[in-house]
Amino acid sequence: MFAALKTHVNATVFSKLADAVAVIDSVDIDVIFDDDYDIGEAGFSGFSASSPAIHCLSSDVVSVSVDQEIVVNSVNYKVASIEPDNDGVTTLILKNS
């Protein structure tokens, strides 16, 4: 009963909050795209870095593997890391391809 409820809640959240579409294996999936931009300091010089990631339903990314190419908002990426939360949502950490 609880597992079914969790699945329903996750699907509802993504149907309302998804802000991007990812194309994975020629299939469009709704995702929440996160592309934080960090600025840091190293001594007298600074650096900046982007750390793109998508949050998606785990059931939509069962066959995804590290280094697989995906497209988010018409930009090509490769999967750098796969981070399931064991509650039905998986975060894919991306890198530029």
N, C-alpha and C positions, 0 to 999 in steps of 0.2 A: 504494500500500500504506500509506504513512504517513498520507495524508489519511483513509483509511477508519479507521485506528486512532484518529486524533485525534477523528473524529466519534463513534466508539464510546465513547471515554473521556469526552468531553463529555456524552454522553447518560447515561452511568452516573453521573457526578458529579451532574447535575441530578436524576436519579431518587432519589438518596440524600440530597442536601443541600438541595433546594428546601424553603423554609419558608413559601411563600405561593403563592397562585394569582392570576394577573392575567387579567382579561377584556379581550381585545383583539379588536375586530370580532366580538363575540359568541362568541369561542372562548376556553376556559380553557387557560392554559399555566402550567406549573410554573416558578417563578422563585425567585431568592434576593433577598429584600427587605432593603434597607439604608436605614435612616432615622437617620443620625447627627444628633446634636443638639450644636451648637457654641455655646460661650459665649466671648465676647471682650470686650475693653475698648477704649474709644475716649475717651481723656482721663479725665475723672472719671466718665463714665457707661459702662455696659456694654450689651451687646446679646446676643441669642441668635438662633439661626437653625436651622432644620431643613433638611436636604438629602436628601430621599428619592430613591432610585434603585432600579432593579431590574436584576439580571443575568440574562440569559436566553440560550437557544440562538439564534444568529443566524438559523437556519432558521425559527424561530418568529416572527420579527419583520421579515421581508423587506419587507412592505408598510406598515410603521409610518412615520409622518411626524411632523415637528415640529408641535406644537399639537394632535395627535390626542388625543382623550379615551380614557383607559383607567381600569379599576377594579382596585385592589389591596386585598385584605382589606376589601372593601366600602366603600372610600374612593375618591372620584373624583379623578383627577389629569389633567394634560395633560403631554405629552412636551415637555420643554424642550430636550433635546439627545439625539442618537443617537451612541453611541461604540462602534463595532465594534473588536474587538481583532485582527481578521484571523486568528484561530485558532479561530473558530467560536462565540465568545461576544460578545454585545453588551450594553453597559450603556445603559440608558435613564435619563437624568437627568429627574426629574419635578418638576412644580410644582403647587401647589394649583389646582384649576379653579374 
